[in-house]
């Protein structure tokens, strides 16, 4: 799994665990829904750390908690 897919999976899993829709997450994170959808649907291949931090704020977690997940344990080498 690459990093973008891991971020996407983590966002979806957190939404599912908290029963939050993408639109609700956008409101909680003060982000446009299109920004989140661009990450989820692969249009954004390099989401900014500030965007991920805003998502974490919406989820009520830290960046450390976001990245402390199985998705990030065995990532593929990004440099090819």
Buried (B, 14 or more C-beta within 10 A) or exposed (E): EEBBEBBBBBBEEBBEEBEBEBEBBBEBBEBEBEBBBBBBEEEBEEBEEEBBBBBBBBBEBEEEEBBEEEBBEEEEEEEE
